Amino acid sequence: TSIGVCWNSTAITVTGMAGVEDVAADRFDRPFGITLDSSNALYISDQNNNRVQKWLADASTGTTVAGQASAVGGTASNSLDTPSGVLLDSSGNIYVVDTNNFRIQYWSSGASSGTMIAGITGSASSGNNELMNPYGIARDPSSGTLYIADQSNHRMMSYLAGASSGTVAAGGNGLGTSKTQLNYPVGVYFCENQSAQKKCKVNVPLLVSRYDILQK
């Protein structure tokens, strides 16, 4: 299915408050990742408040669906520390890149705590079961495979559904500009069909780094 997008040249604020950082339910402090569910509710990773907020369409406040509403960060299963990437599956389950805990947390729909499905809490290293400041995440809906932009390891990791360790899918050869290297990758996007991205091969993840516009 191809999608046509109409972009309004005049922006309007739909969540948060311009120029105001706060922990209140209608505010953010450094919002980063964002995704949308089938009912047009927004899920936003609120980095410095260490939480993920859900905003229903036309709502004036958000609800904390991962992490602590009080903005306190931590390593417990019900806490986050500087979350970045966030995605949903078709059942409404949430996958959160818990950047400063060096892990990926899976929150079942409606759950009050998460389960670590990639990385090791507090362990920033380069083993195949470890991550270092991960940022972006994408998921192949047909297989459940996760693709993680492992920023400070300059690589993209691929985790099969249920796997306890991953495989290097791109990079992993140190920081650089060659075809076998990545430079602080921060975003990864899964392209399901060619109509969604003309430069994308079917079922190929796309990477965005701090300095490179696009790699595949």
C-alpha positions as CSV (number, residue, x, y, z in Angstrom):
1,T,0.0,0.0,0.0
2,S,1.4,3.4,-0.9
3,I,0.8,6.3,1.3
4,G,0.4,9.9,0.2
5,V,1.5,12.6,2.8
6,C,0.4,16.2,2.9
7,W,2.7,18.4,4.9
8,N,1.3,21.6,6.4
9,S,4.0,24.3,6.1
10,T,2.8,25.9,9.3
11,A,3.5,23.8,12.3
12,I,1.2,23.4,15.3
13,T,1.9,22.0,18.7
14,V,0.1,18.8,19.3
15,T,1.9,17.6,22.5
16,G,3.9,19.4,25.2
17,M,4.5,23.1,25.5
18,A,7.1,25.0,23.5
19,G,10.1,26.1,25.5
20,V,8.9,24.6,28.8
21,E,10.7,21.5,30.2
22,D,8.8,19.7,33.0
23,V,7.7,16.4,34.4
24,A,4.0,17.3,34.3
25,A,1.7,15.0,32.3
26,D,1.3,17.7,29.6
27,R,5.0,18.4,29.3
28,F,8.3,16.8,28.1
29,D,12.0,17.2,28.8
30,R,13.9,16.3,25.7
31,P,11.4,14.2,23.7
32,F,13.1,12.0,21.2
33,G,11.5,8.8,19.7
34,I,8.0,8.7,18.4
35,T,5.6,6.2,17.0
36,L,1.9,6.0,16.2
37,D,-0.6,3.3,16.8
38,S,-3.7,2.3,14.7
39,S,-5.9,4.7,16.6
40,N,-3.6,7.6,16.0
41,A,-2.3,7.7,19.6
42,L,1.3,9.0,19.9
43,Y,3.9,7.2,21.9
44,I,6.9,9.5,22.7
45,S,10.1,8.7,24.5
46,D,10.6,11.5,27.0
47,Q,14.4,11.2,27.5
48,N,15.2,13.4,30.5
49,N,12.0,12.3,32.3
50,N,13.0,8.7,31.8
51,R,9.6,7.6,30.5
52,V,7.4,6.9,27.5
53,Q,4.2,8.9,27.2
54,K,1.1,7.9,25.3
55,W,-1.0,10.8,23.9
56,L,-4.5,9.9,22.6
57,A,-5.6,11.9,19.5
58,D,-6.6,15.4,20.5
59,A,-5.6,14.8,24.2
60,S,-4.3,17.7,26.3
61,T,-2.1,15.4,28.6
62,G,-0.2,12.2,28.2
63,T,-0.1,9.0,30.2
64,T,3.0,7.2,31.2
65,V,3.1,3.7,29.7
66,A,6.7,2.8,30.3
67,G,9.1,4.1,33.0
68,Q,8.1,6.2,36.0
69,A,5.7,9.1,35.8
70,S,7.8,10.8,38.5
71,A,10.7,11.1,36.0
72,V,13.0,9.1,38.3
73,G,15.4,7.0,36.2
74,G,16.8,3.7,37.3
75,T,17.8,0.1,36.4
76,A,14.8,-1.8,37.8
77,S,12.4,-3.5,35.4
78,N,9.8,-0.8,35.9
79,S,12.3,2.0,35.2
80,L,14.2,3.6,32.3
81,D,17.3,5.7,31.9
82,T,17.2,8.1,29.0
83,P,15.0,6.2,26.6
84,S,15.4,6.9,22.9
85,G,13.9,4.7,20.2
86,V,10.4,3.4,20.7
87,L,8.2,1.1,18.6
88,L,4.9,-0.8,18.8
89,D,3.9,-4.2,17.4
90,S,0.5,-5.0,16.1
91,S,-0.7,-6.1,19.6
92,G,0.2,-2.8,21.2
93,N,3.3,-4.1,23.0
94,I,6.1,-1.5,23.4
95,Y,9.8,-1.9,22.6
96,V,11.9,0.8,24.3
97,V,15.6,1.5,23.7
98,D,16.8,2.1,27.2
99,T,19.9,3.9,26.2
100,N,21.8,4.6,29.4
101,N,20.9,1.2,30.8
102,F,22.4,-0.4,27.6
103,R,19.4,-2.6,27.0
104,I,16.1,-3.0,25.1
105,Q,13.0,-3.2,27.3
106,Y,9.8,-5.0,26.2
107,W,6.6,-3.7,27.8
108,S,3.5,-5.8,27.2
109,S,0.4,-3.7,26.5
110,G,-0.8,-2.4,29.9
111,A,2.1,-3.8,31.9
112,S,3.6,-1.9,34.8
113,S,7.1,-3.2,34.2
114,G,9.3,-4.3,31.3
115,T,11.4,-7.3,30.4
116,M,14.9,-7.0,29.1
117,I,15.1,-8.6,25.6
118,A,18.5,-7.4,24.4
119,G,21.7,-6.1,26.1
120,I,22.7,-6.4,29.7
121,T,21.7,-3.8,32.3
122,G,24.7,-1.6,33.2
123,S,27.1,-3.5,30.9
124,A,28.3,-1.2,28.0
125,S,30.5,-3.4,25.8
126,S,30.8,-5.0,22.4
127,G,29.9,-8.6,23.0
128,N,27.1,-10.0,20.8
129,N,24.8,-10.0,23.9
130,E,25.8,-6.4,24.8
131,L,25.0,-2.9,23.6
132,M,26.7,0.5,24.1
133,N,24.4,3.5,24.1
134,P,21.8,2.0,21.7
135,Y,19.5,4.5,20.1
136,G,17.3,3.4,17.2
137,I,15.2,0.3,16.8
138,A,13.1,-1.3,14.1
139,R,11.2,-4.6,13.8
140,D,10.5,-7.0,11.0
141,P,6.8,-7.6,11.5
142,S,6.8,-10.9,9.6
143,S,9.6,-12.5,11.7
144,G,9.8,-10.4,14.8
145,T,13.5,-9.8,14.2
146,L,14.7,-6.6,15.9
147,Y,17.3,-4.3,14.3
148,I,19.1,-2.1,16.8
149,A,21.3,0.9,16.1
150,D,24.2,0.2,18.6
151,Q,25.5,3.7,18.5
152,S,28.8,3.7,20.4
153,N,29.8,0.3,18.9
154,H,29.3,1.7,15.4
155,R,27.2,-1.2,14.3
156,M,23.7,-2.5,13.7
157,M,22.7,-5.6,15.6
158,S,20.1,-8.1,14.5
159,Y,18.2,-10.0,17.2
160,L,16.0,-12.9,16.2
161,A,12.7,-13.2,18.2
162,G,13.5,-14.7,21.6
163,A,17.3,-14.7,21.1
164,S,19.6,-13.9,24.0
165,S,22.3,-12.5,21.8
166,G,22.4,-10.8,18.5
167,T,24.4,-10.8,15.2
168,V,26.2,-7.9,13.7
169,A,24.1,-7.0,10.6
170,A,26.2,-3.9,9.6
171,G,29.3,-2.2,10.7
172,G,31.1,-3.5,13.8
173,N,34.5,-2.6,12.3
174,G,35.1,0.5,14.3
175,L,34.2,4.1,13.5
176,G,34.8,5.1,9.9
177,T,33.5,6.0,6.5
178,S,34.2,2.8,4.5
179,K,31.4,0.5,3.3
180,T,32.1,-1.9,6.2
181,Q,31.9,0.8,8.9
182,L,29.4,3.0,10.6
183,N,29.7,6.3,12.3
184,Y,27.5,6.5,15.5
185,P,24.3,5.1,14.0
186,V,21.3,6.5,15.7
187,G,18.3,5.5,13.6
188,V,17.2,2.3,11.9
189,Y,14.0,1.9,9.8
190,F,12.6,-1.2,8.3
191,C,11.3,-1.0,4.8
192,E,8.6,-3.5,4.1
193,N,8.0,-2.6,0.5
194,Q,9.5,-0.6,-2.3
195,S,6.6,1.9,-2.4
196,A,7.5,3.0,1.1
197,Q,11.1,3.9,0.1
198,K,12.2,3.9,-3.5
199,K,15.9,3.4,-2.6
200,C,15.1,0.5,-0.4
201,K,15.2,-3.1,-1.3
202,V,12.3,-5.1,0.1
203,N,12.9,-6.3,3.7
204,V,16.1,-4.3,4.1
205,P,16.7,-2.2,7.2
206,L,17.9,1.4,6.6
207,L,20.4,3.1,8.9
208,V,20.7,6.8,9.7
209,S,23.8,8.0,11.6
210,R,24.8,11.4,13.1
211,Y,26.9,12.2,10.1
212,D,25.7,10.0,7.2
213,I,22.3,10.7,5.7
214,L,21.4,7.1,4.7
215,Q,23.0,3.7,4.5
216,K,21.6,0.4,3.5
